Amino acid sequence: MPHTKEQQKPILLLIDDSPSIHRLLAFKLKNEGLEFLAAFDSTEGVELAQSHQPSLILLDLNMPVVDGFQTMRALKECSQTISIPVIVLSGTTSPEDKVRAFELGAMDFVCKPFDIHELRARINSAIRISRLMKMLEMRAQVDGLTGLWNRAYFNERLASELAEASRNNKHLALVLCDLDHFKKLNDTFGHPAGDAVLQGFAEVLTTELRAYDIPCRYGGEEFVIILPDTDRDEARQVAERIRAALEAKGWPKFPDIHATASFGLTTAGLAGKDDPASWIQAADQMLYQAKHAGRNRVEVFSGPPSDGKAHLALAS
Ligand SMILES: [Mg+2]
């Protein structure tokens, strides 16, 4: 289940070589409910931005050695800091500087000496915008009906987990699940019942999975789970636990429903390949087998490579 960051004090990172600016802002903004982080040069600033993920950065343009423009470029070139909003503070009012700062990705530009009321308003506005952007970004990755991660997120995440597993030589498991006879269930009990089962299955996944597992809605009545750092036997136990929990689940509003699901599990890609598509194909092949062996079961891919053709059309 996607976890939102808990509401916490927004962190404001000030990167400025002048200690008096640090003192002034810490004093003037002490009642704003912000947590302050102080950096006195570019290197320190970029490091703190990466490690603390501030809500907002105030960046001085005029610093010795590495100036604000270069700092900005470093922040925007790094995936960890690219989306942190930056307000540039400048001693000059030069239009060229302003244009350059905005071109490099600044959200706002404030000239020194600044009016503290105005700066405060700009800070609060920038933090509000960045919160909204995060919320939108999160919504775009979450499935509306079940609250699980959606397919777009899954695609991205599988690629990064595969890369991470191979880099660190760690286990990884992938489980594709499909609710059994879902079309019939919808036809017999109606779509509200179908939705209740999709949501109920999502609940089972959230309850039975571990905090670091990644359950996603793949589409329709198909779900997919990424299990980082998990070997084949562990993954089989997890999938079996989910299967049994769904089978045992009661449906208070629809007492006649008996929902089950089939599972295809893999810890490798099809034909010895290590790209996301091959992993999905391997899991899909196992899911196909589970369906044909009678449903409500877990089938596990054991390699070795087969014909390399996945059975992409699923029988429901
Ligand atoms: Mg300065």
Residues whose N, C-alpha, C, O or C-beta is under 5 A from the ligand:
A	BS01	MG	D17 S18 D60 N62 M63
